[in-house]
Structure formats: C-alpha cells, structure tokens
Amino acid sequence: MNPRSALLALLVTFGLVPTAFAALPDSLSYALNTPPSQLESGCQGPCDCAIVSEPTYGSFDLIRTGATGTVANYEIHRYIASFNNGPGAVSLVGTGTYEIDNAAGTQRMTLDLDVWGQPEHFDSGVVPLSVAFPQIHAACAAHGFACVDSVVVVDAVPLQQVGVPPTVPHVGLLASLPDPFVHSTHIWLDLGQPGTASLRIVDAAGRSVRVLAERASFGAGPRSMAWDGRNDQGQDVAPGVYWAVLRWAGGVDRRRLVKLD
C-alpha cells in the first residue's frame, strides 16, 4: 500500500474521512446535464420580474485537495461552458472550489468565471445537498441571490477519472473531452466489436468540415480520435456548434461539439 493510501485508510478507520470520499479517485471529469444546467439573469426569490435562462453545455475537472473532519475539499479546474448566442458560442470559462460535508449533508461551490469576457465571482453559500455525491447540483449566485442577480446552475455527473477512457457500457460515440473546447478535443467511440467505420465533423448546416476516418478499421473496445479544430484544408474553423458523425455497420451516431474562441 502506498503512503497516501495507508494514511487515507487510517483516517477512515478513525472516522476523520467518510468512506464514501475515500472510495473516490483524486480527480474526476464531469459533464454538465443540459437541462437543468443554465445561466440565469433576473429576479431571484420573491422579487417580481422575469428570469432569462440560457442552457449551458460543458465540462470541468474536480480535483480533491484534502479533508478536514467530515468536510472534503476540491478544486474545480477547466470549467468550460457555453450556449448559443447567434452565430457563435458564448463562453463561461474559469476555476472554482467545491466542499462537501457528508455528515451534515451540506455543500458549497464557488466559481470564478469570465462571462462575456468579464470576470465574475459566483457562490452557492453553504446549502443542503440535493443529490447524492459524486453527482453535483448547485446554484451559484454573483450577489448572494439578490433581488436582481446572475446565477450559474451546475448540474453535473462524473464521466471518468481524469485521463482515463470512458467506461460507459455503450456503443457508438461515447464522449468528447473537453467539450466545449478551444484548441482540440478527443472523441471517444466504441463499435462493440472489430469493424470499419467513418467519422467526420459537420457544421450546424450538415456540411462536412473534417474527415477524421473513412472506412477505417477499428478493434473492439473504446478508443479516441483527436480533432484539432481545423477543416480538411488545415484552417481553423470558426467558433460555434459542430457535430461528430459516426457511421458503421451498427448504425449512425451523432454527438454535439462546441468550439470556443
């Protein structure tokens, strides 16, 4: 047993770290569920005015940094989310923190994000857990849920341990990480058995942008193919929504991708 594992086991034995936390890896990649993940702008609480909600698509990494008593502490890295705003993708990019007290049944999330290019700090405050960790559901406000406020709603599920291929029992397109992305993303696929397949990127109008594989041979099990955000001519494509389209003997599968500025 390595020193960290031995120390963690000792802390669990004396009740200093909840068993549920000890069983989790040190880092997890998360995908936002859309809906209900969104950016809200408008009246909160009893105030009487409209709330404008924009669904957000994205991902982030959760990195465990330690534990104090029954409280487990995490950092949020590479928070990248977007929603459609005309022809391009508007981004919410940044970092944050997350802490959870399993004994008290409470959580707190903070996010430091660039929203429309402007820095903004969001905080959920210490609030009751509404889902079982490692699932996460938190609403973080810029001004403490004031009468008129901006709120980032984060509803997310873990995809995988960071750097490890997805293990979802599924064939076709499994995931794209990161998504949204700036420079490049990896598209994970699994045909279920050896065979040939074609994988290409198309734009929102269905026009082919990049051929990543054309009747290529694939073995059984998950594998990834990288897309560097360029078209077949080697040019950077414009920010916006694209689709990965996989065709193989088992059928056709599609996955939405978002490229940011």
N, C-alpha and C positions, 0 to 999 in steps of 0.2 A: 504494500500500500504506500502511495507517495505521501510526502509530509502534509500536503494540503488535505488529502482525503482523510488521513489519520486525525488531523485537527478537527475537521468537519464532523467526523464520526463522534469524537469526544464531546464536541459542543452539542450535538444532537442527544447524546446519552444524558447530559446534564440539563437538557431542556432549554438550552440557550439559542438553538436554531431549530425551527419547526422542521419536522421530517419532510413535509411537502416541498420546502425550499431546498433541502439537501439533495433531493432526488432530481432536481432540475439541472441542466447544463449551465455553465457560466455565461453563455451567450446564446441568444435566440434571435432569429429573423422573424419579423411579424409582417402580415399583410392587413391592410385596412378593409373591413367589411363595408361595402357601399350598396345600399344604405346599411346602417344609420350614420356612418362617419360623414361629417359635414362641417362647413364653416357657416356659423350663424351670425347675422348682423341685425340688431334691432332691440326691441324691448324684452327684458327679462322679468321674471317674477310677476307681480301684479300690475305692472305698467301696461298701458293700453296703447299699443301701436304694433305695426306689422313687423314680423321677423322674416328677413330674406335668408333662405338657406341654400347653400351650394354644396352638392355632394362632392366628396373628395375621394380620390383614388391614390393609393400609395403604399409605402412600406417604411419600416425602421428596424434598427437593431436594438436589443435590450441587453445590456452588459451588467452582470452582477458585480458590485463593488464591495459588498460586505454585509454584515448583520450586527445589530445591537439589540440584545434581548430577543424579543419576538418580532422585531422590525427588520425586514430585509430591504437593502438599498440597491438601486440600479441606476445606471446612466442610460439615457436614450441617445443613440448615435444615428446619424444619417437619416433623420426624419425627412422624407421627401413625399410631398403630396401635391396633387393638382386637381383642377377641374377645368372644364371647357369654358373659355370666355372669348367668343368669336372664333377667329381662325387659329388661335394659338392656345397654349396651355399655361394657365397662371399657376405659379408655384408657391408652396409653403415649405421652406427649407430651414432646417436648424437642428438643435440638440435639446436635451432636457434631462429631467430626473424622474424617477418613479420609486416610491417606497410603499411597502405593504406591511401591515400589522395583522398577521393571520389570527392571532389570539383575540384582538379587539375587533377584527372584521372591518378594518378601515384601510384606506389608500390615499395617496396624494401624488399627483402628477404636475410637473411644471414643464413648460415648453418655451424656448427662446427661438422664435421663428422670424424669418423675413417674409412678410405678407405684402404682395405687390411691391416688393423691393424695399419695404420699410420694416425696421426691427420692431418686434412686439413681444412682450412677456405675457404668458398665459399661465394661470394657476388654478387647479381644481379646489384647493384647500383640502383639509382632512375630511373625507366623506366616507360613508359606508360602502363596502364592496357590493356590487350588484350582479357580478358574475364570478364564477369560480376561477381563480388564478390557476394556470397561466393565461387564460383568456383575460382581456382587459377591456373595460368600458369606463371612460372618464370624460367629463365635460370640463374644459379649462377656459376660464374667462380672463379677459385682458384687464378688467377693472372690478374684479370681485363680484360679478353678476349684478352690476349697477343697472339702473333703470334702462339706460341705453348702453349696450355693450356688444363686444365681439366675443364669440365663444367657438372654440375648436372642440368638436365632439370626436373622440377617438374610440372606435370600436374595432378591436383587432384580435386576431388569433395567430398563434405561432405557426410558422411554416416549417421551420427546421432549425437545427443548431447551425450557427453561422459557419459557412464554408463547407457544409455537408449537403449532398444532393437530397432533394425531397424524397420522402418515403411514403407518400400518399398512394394507396392501392388503386391506381387509376391508369388507363392507357390513353395515349394521345398527348396533348400538351399539358404538362404538369404545373409549370410556374415560369415566371420570368423575374429575374433578380439582378439588379434592383428594378423596380417599376413604381413610379416613374424613374427615368434615368436621364443623365446629362450627356455622357460620352459613349457609354456602351452598356449592354445588358446581356445576360446569359439566358437563353431559352431552353428549359428542360423539357424533354419528351421521353416517352416510353411506348414502343409499339406492342409490348406484351410478348412478342416472340420475334426471332430474326426475320427480316424482310427489307423491302425497299420503300423509300418514302421521299416526298418532295416537301421542302419547307421554304416558304418565301414570305417576304414582308410586303404588305399592300397598304396604300393610304386609305383615308376615310372614304374615298370615292371608289375603292376597289381596284385601283390601278397598281400594277406590280411596281415595286420600288427596288427590291433587292432579292435575288435568288440565293438562298443560303445552302440549299441542297436540291439536286434534280435527279430523281430516281436513284438516290444513293443507298448503299447497303448499310443497315443498322443491325446490331446484335440485340439480344434480349436485355432488358433492364434499362434503368434511366441513364441518360447522357445529356450533355448540354452542347449547344451551339451558340457562339458569340455573334452578336450584331453590333458593329461599331458606329451605328447611326449614320452610315453612308449608303448611297444608292449604288447601282451596278456600275456607274461611271466613276465611282470613288469620291463623289461630292457629298458633303454634309447635307442631310435632309433638314427641312425646316422643322422647328418645334411644332408639336401637335399630336394628334391621335393617329396611331397606326395599328395594324392587325398582323399577327403572325398566323399564317395559314398552313396547316399540316395536312397532306394528303397521303394516304397509304391504303393497303388492302382492307384495313379495318374501317375506313371511312374518312371523314374530313373533320378536323377540329380547328377552332379559332380561339385566339387569345388577344385581348386588347392590350396595347402598349402605349405609353405616353412619353414623348421626348420633350425635355425641358430646354430652355435657353442655357 
